Amino acid sequence: MADAPPSPPPGEIPGDTPGDAPGESLGAFAAVVLAGGTAVRMGGIDKASVELHGRTLLARALEAVIDAREVVVVGEEVPTDRPVTFVLEDPRQGGPVAGLLTGLDSLLRPPPLLAVLAVDMPLVTASTFDRLRAGIGDADGARLVDPDGRHPLALVLRSDRLSGVRPDREGQHGMALRALLAPLDLTEVPTVGDEHRDVDTWEDLRDLS
């Protein structure tokens, strides 16, 4: 009787070889979910645990990157329905760049593509990331652009290109994401419907309910 295949390491899901995972033809990818913000406009609550239609924002974010072979959540550890790795940037509250790079450094294996998603964008789905990956072409990555020309925090980057522009440890703390991405050639992928909407306030949550 043959031995059972080994279970994937914590933070990783099956689909590491071509044909195993949905969307594999678009390129294997890992994901970083940024869930460590201060949520000042919501009284400092843990946004990841906020519920919309009975599901937490973190659960929705993890569904959006369901095809990722590995997921790192930058934020406080909470129970999840799938294996993920939780990490915190050091020092804390370093901003999105520090969180993104901490998440990248915490992956078990550097992926060809890295999906990045803010936890407070509950209408982003797996099909959003399919469109982003399909839209990269020869560019360094692809990011969403909303009808007003703004860039929600949902994007896919080539990991090697990201590594080529990353600042040192001190420089990444408090760095604006637009400054990190400025040297990169990023394709803009238009949002569909309301997927660009985020939850910055309780009013935002109410409007989405």
C-alpha positions in Angstrom: 0.0 0.0 0.0 1.5 3.3 -1.1 2.2 6.0 1.5 -0.2 8.9 1.6 1.2 12.1 0.0 2.6 14.5 2.6 0.4 17.4 3.8 1.4 20.8 2.6 3.4 22.9 5.1 1.5 25.5 7.2 0.5 28.5 5.0 0.6 26.5 1.8 -2.2 24.8 -0.2 -2.0 22.1 -3.0 -1.4 23.4 -6.5 2.3 23.9 -6.6 2.7 22.0 -9.8 1.1 22.8 -13.2 -2.4 21.6 -13.5 -3.1 21.2 -9.8 -4.7 24.6 -9.0 -7.4 26.7 -10.7 -5.9 29.4 -12.8 -2.5 27.7 -12.9 -2.1 28.6 -16.6 -2.0 32.3 -15.5 1.1 31.6 -13.4 1.7 30.3 -9.9 1.4 32.9 -7.3 1.5 33.5 -3.5 -0.4 36.2 -1.7 0.1 38.7 1.1 -3.0 40.0 2.8 -2.4 43.3 4.7 -4.6 43.2 7.9 -2.5 45.1 10.4 -3.8 48.7 9.9 -4.8 50.9 12.8 -8.4 51.4 11.6 -8.4 54.9 13.3 -11.6 55.9 11.6 -13.4 52.8 13.1 -12.2 53.3 16.6 -9.1 51.1 16.3 -11.1 47.9 15.9 -9.5 44.9 14.3 -10.8 45.2 10.7 -10.0 41.6 9.9 -12.7 40.5 12.3 -15.4 42.9 11.1 -18.3 41.0 9.5 -20.1 41.7 6.3 -23.1 39.5 5.6 -22.0 37.0 8.2 -18.4 36.6 7.0 -15.3 38.4 8.3 -13.3 40.7 6.1 -10.4 38.3 6.5 -12.4 35.3 5.4 -13.5 37.3 2.3 -9.9 38.3 1.5 -8.7 34.7 1.8 -11.4 33.6 -0.6 -10.2 36.2 -3.1 -6.7 34.6 -3.1 -8.1 31.0 -2.9 -5.9 30.0 -5.8 -2.6 31.1 -4.2 -0.2 28.3 -3.4 0.7 30.1 -0.1 -0.8 32.9 1.9 0.8 35.2 4.5 -1.5 37.5 6.5 0.3 40.5 8.1 -1.8 41.0 11.2 -2.8 39.5 14.5 -3.4 35.8 14.4 -7.1 34.7 14.3 -8.7 31.4 13.5 -9.1 30.8 9.7 -10.7 28.1 7.6 -7.5 27.5 5.5 -3.8 27.3 6.4 -2.1 30.6 6.4 0.9 32.1 8.0 0.5 35.1 10.3 3.3 37.6 10.8 3.7 41.1 12.2 6.1 43.8 10.9 8.8 44.9 13.2 8.5 47.6 14.4 4.7 47.5 14.5 2.5 49.9 12.5 5.1 50.3 9.7 2.6 50.9 7.0 1.7 49.0 3.8 5.2 48.8 2.4 6.7 47.4 5.6 3.8 44.9 5.8 4.1 43.9 2.2 7.8 43.2 2.4 7.5 41.5 5.8 4.9 39.2 4.2 7.1 38.6 1.1 10.1 37.7 3.4 7.9 35.2 5.3 6.9 33.1 2.3 8.4 29.6 2.3 9.4 29.9 -1.3 9.6 33.1 -3.4 6.8 32.9 -6.0 7.0 34.1 -9.6 4.0 36.4 -8.9 2.9 38.0 -5.6 -0.7 39.0 -5.1 -1.2 41.8 -2.6 -4.6 42.7 -1.0 -5.8 44.9 1.7 -8.1 43.1 4.1 -10.7 45.9 3.9 -11.7 45.3 0.3 -14.5 42.7 0.6 -15.8 42.8 -2.9 -12.5 41.7 -4.5 -12.8 38.1 -5.7 -10.7 35.4 -7.2 -11.8 36.5 -10.6 -10.3 39.9 -9.8 -6.9 38.3 -9.4 -7.4 36.2 -12.5 -7.8 39.5 -14.4 -4.8 41.0 -12.8 -2.6 38.1 -13.5 -3.8 37.9 -17.1 -3.2 41.6 -17.5 0.5 41.7 -16.6 1.9 40.8 -20.0 5.6 41.9 -20.1 5.1 44.5 -17.4 6.4 44.3 -13.8 2.9 43.8 -12.5 -0.7 44.9 -12.7 -2.9 46.9 -10.4 -6.6 47.8 -10.3 -7.7 51.3 -11.3 -11.1 52.6 -10.3 -13.4 54.8 -12.4 -11.9 57.9 -10.7 -8.3 56.9 -11.6 -7.4 55.8 -8.0 -5.6 52.6 -7.3 -7.2 50.3 -4.7 -4.8 48.1 -2.7 -5.2 45.0 -4.9 -2.4 44.2 -7.3 -0.1 41.5 -8.6 3.7 42.0 -8.8 6.6 40.0 -10.3 8.5 39.1 -7.2 11.9 39.6 -8.7 11.0 43.1 -9.9 9.7 44.0 -6.5 12.9 42.8 -4.9 14.8 45.0 -7.2 13.2 48.2 -5.9 12.8 47.4 -2.2 14.3 49.8 0.3 16.4 48.8 3.3 14.7 47.9 6.5 14.8 51.4 7.9 13.5 53.0 4.7 10.5 50.8 4.3 9.0 51.8 7.7 6.4 54.5 6.9 7.1 54.5 3.2 4.2 55.3 0.9 3.1 52.4 -1.3 3.1 54.7 -4.3 6.8 55.5 -3.7 7.7 51.8 -3.7 5.8 51.2 -6.9 6.9 54.3 -8.8 9.9 52.7 -10.5 7.8 49.7 -11.7 6.0 49.4 -15.0 2.5 48.4 -13.9 -0.5 47.6 -16.2 -3.7 49.2 -15.1 -6.7 46.8 -15.0 -10.1 48.6 -14.7 -12.3 47.6 -11.7 -15.6 45.8 -12.3 -18.7 46.8 -10.5 -18.0 47.9 -6.9 -14.9 45.8 -6.3 -12.8 48.9 -5.7 -14.8 49.9 -2.6 -13.2 49.5 0.8 -14.2 49.7 4.4 -12.6 52.7 6.0 -15.5 53.8 8.2 -18.6 52.3 9.8 -20.6 54.2 7.1 -18.7 52.3 4.4 -19.6 49.0 6.0 -23.3 50.1 6.3 -23.4 51.1 2.7 -22.1 47.7 1.6 -24.5 45.7 3.8 
